[in-house]
Amino acid sequence: MVKYSIEDLPSDAWDVRRTKQVARAILRAKTSLNVTTGQLAERCNHFLGDPEAVKTSTLNGLFAGKRRAISSTELEMFSAVLMVSVLELLYPTGEMIEIRPGSVVSSSDALVGALGVTFVIGQHSVYNGGRDATVLEVVQRAHMVDTYTGRTIHALRSWGPEHSQSRINLEQLRYAASNLNARIRALASLGETPPTIPASASWALGLNEEAITGEFILSAVEPLFAGKGISIGDYRLGGTVVEHPEAS
C-alpha cells in the first residue's frame, strides 16, 4: 500500500487533500519556472534572509505528499519566490476545490467566496462585493482612468476638443473616473484604505470639485496640461507641455 503521494489517497482527510492540492500548485509553478528543488530552496532562503531556513529535503517531503498542512507564511513565501499569487496556489485555475469536507465547487466559485462576494437574487439582483473584491475593482478602474486619460490627452493634442474622438474619449474618461470614485467610496465604507493607484488617477480625481463628487466633467482642456511630472501611460505631463509619442 502506498503510504505517501502528492496525489490524493483514499485515507486522506479533507485537510490533507487540500494541502496536497496546494502542494501540486506549488510544484507546477516551480516546474513552469524551470527551477530545481534545490534552487527553489535557495530562493526561499534568500526570501527569509536565512541560508539554512528551508532545506531541499523539506521541499522534497512537501512534493512527496508528506505534509499535512502549509502555513500562511509559507504560502506568502512560495507566492513571492515563484511569482504567482497566493490565490492561484489556494484555488488553482480550472480545478475543483473542496471548500469544506464533501462540498466541491469550481475554482472560480471558490475564489468568489474567498473574496467575500455575494449576490442577492430576487426581483432585483444585487451585487455585494467584499473588501478583497472591492480592492481589486479599485485597482482595475484606476488603470482604466490612466488609460483613458492618456487617450484623451492624445486626442485633444491631435484634433482639438471639438473633434468627435476627443468628445468620445472625454466621456469615457468621465465615466471611468466616476466608477473609480464610487468604488473608492465603497471601500471606505468597509473601513479600508484605498490601495496605491497610478498617480494619474489620483490627479484626475482631484482636478476639481466635480471629480470629487463623482461628476467628472472636464469643461476646460488646460487642466490636462498643468501636471507636474505625472506619467500617464506613455505620456508625461509637465508645465504646459504634454510629451507623447509621435504617430507612426
N, C-alpha and C positions, 0 to 999 in steps of 0.2 A: 504493500500500500504506500502511495506517495505521501510523504509527511509534510513536505513544503513545496509550494508552487506559487508563482506570481499570478497564476490563473485561479479562479475560484474552485474550491474543493467542497464536496458535499457536507463536510463537517464544519465549514466556516460559518461563524456567526455574522450578523449584519455589519458590525463594526470592522471585522476583518475583511469582509467583501469590499466595503467602501475604501478601506486603507489600500487594498490591493489595486482597486481601480485608479486611485490617485497615484500609486507607485508605477502603474503601467503608463500613465500620462507623463510622469517624470521621465521614465525610460524612453518613451517616444520622443520627447523633447531633446533628450541627450543624444539620441540617435540622429535626429534631424540636424543637430549641430556638428555631428561627426566628431564627437569627443569621446575619449575612453573613460572608463570609470575612474581611473587614476587621475586623469585631467580634471574630471568633474570634482573629485575630492580636493584638488589643488584650488579650484575656483571657489569652492565652499570655504576653504580655509582662508583664502585671501579676503573673502567677504567678511568673515568673522574676525579677521585680524589675529588668527592663531594658527600657526602651521601644523599643529597636531590635533586640532579640534575634530575634524572629520577624517576617518581612515577609509581607505579603499575597501577594506573588509566590511566596514559598516554599510557602505553602499551596496556591496555585493549581497549582503544579507537582505537589504531592502528589496533588491531586484530579484531575489530568490523567493520572496514571499514569506520571509520570516518575521516581519514586523507586524504587530497588531494595531499600531497607531502611529500617526505622524503629527507632530506638534504644530501649532500655528506658526511658531518662529521658524521651524524647518520649512514650512510652506513658503514663507516670505523669503527665506534664503534661496530655495530652489527657483522660485519665481525670478529673483534677481539674477542669479548666475546663469539660468537657462534662457533668460529674456522672454519669458512667457507669463501671462497674467496668472495670479492666484486662482481666479475664477475658471480659467481654462484647465487648470490642474484639478480643481474640485469638480467641475462639470464639463468633462471633455466633449468637444463638439461632436454631435452626431450619435452619442451613446445614450443608452437608457440608464437613468440614475435611480437607485433605490433610496429615496429621500428619508425613508424610515422603514423599519422591518416590514416587508411584504408590500410596500407601496412604491411602485415603479412608474416614473414619468420620463418624458424626453428631457434631454439636456437643456433645451431652451425653456421648457416649463419649470425645470428645477432652478434655472438661473433667474427667471422671473420671480419665483417665490423667494429666492435668496435676496433679491433686490428690494423686496417689500412692496411689489406692485400688486394692486388688487383691482378687480373690475366688478362693479355693481351692475348686475343685469336685471332689467325690469323694463318699464315703459321707456326709460331712457338709460342708455349705457353710460356709466360714469367711470372715468379712469382716475385712479388714485395712485400716483407714483410715490414710492417710499423715498427716504433720504438718498440712498445709493443711486437709484434710478434718476432722481432729480439732479444730482451732481453731474451725472453723465450727460443729461439733457442740457445743462448749462454749458458744459464744455462744447458739445456739438453745436449749439446755437451760437456760441461766441465765435466759433470758427466760421460759421455761415456769415456772421456780421463782418468778420475780417475779409472774407472772400468778396462779398457784395460791396464793401467799401472800396476795395481795390478796383473792382469793375466800374463802380460809379465814378471814381476819380479819372479813370482812363476815358470813359465816355464823355465826361464833362470837358476834359482837356482836348479830346479829339474832335467832338462835334458840337459842344456847347449845350447849355441847359434846355434849349427848346427842342432838341432832336428827340425823336421818339425813343431811341435806345437809351438816351440819358434819363428820360422820364421813367422808362421801364426799370432801369437799374436803381433809380432813386426810390421807386415804390417797393422793389424787392428789399432794398436796404431798410426802409422804414418798417416793413413787415417783419423782417428778421430781427431787427433791434427791439421791436415791440414784444416779440415772442421771447427774446432773451431776457428782457426786463421782467416779464411775467414769471419766468422760471426762477430768476434770482429772488423775486419776492416770495415765490412758493418755498424756496429753500430756506429763506429767512424765517418763514412761518414755522418751519420744522426745527428752528433753533440752530441751524448750521451756517457757518461762514462760507461764502461762495469760494469755489476753487480758483486758482490762478487762471486767468484768461488772457488772450492776446491784448497787448496794450491798445491796439486799435479799437477793440470792442469796448474797453473801459472808457477810452477817449470819446468814442461815438456816443455812448450813453450819457456822458456828461457834457455834451455840446451845449445844451440849452435846457430850460425847464420842461419843455415839451417832451424831450427824451427821457427825463427822469420820471415823468408821469406815464410813460409808455406811448405817448403820441409823438413818434419820431418823424417830424416834418422839417425837412431842410428847405427853408424858404429862401436861403441865400447860398450861393456857391462858395463865397470867400472863406467861410469857416473850415472848409475842407483843406484849404491851403495854409492854415495858420498853425499847423502842428509844429512840434519842436523835436525833430529827430525820431518820430514814431514810424516804425516799419509796419507796413500793411501788405502782406503777401510779398510781391516783387517790387512794391512801391515804397518810397520813403518820403515822409513829409518833413520839410524843414524850411523855416522862414516863409516866403511866399511862393516858393518854387516846389513843384512836385516832379520828382525824377522818376521816370518809368521807362521800361524797355521800348525801344523803337519797334514799330510793327515790321515784321519780316516780309 
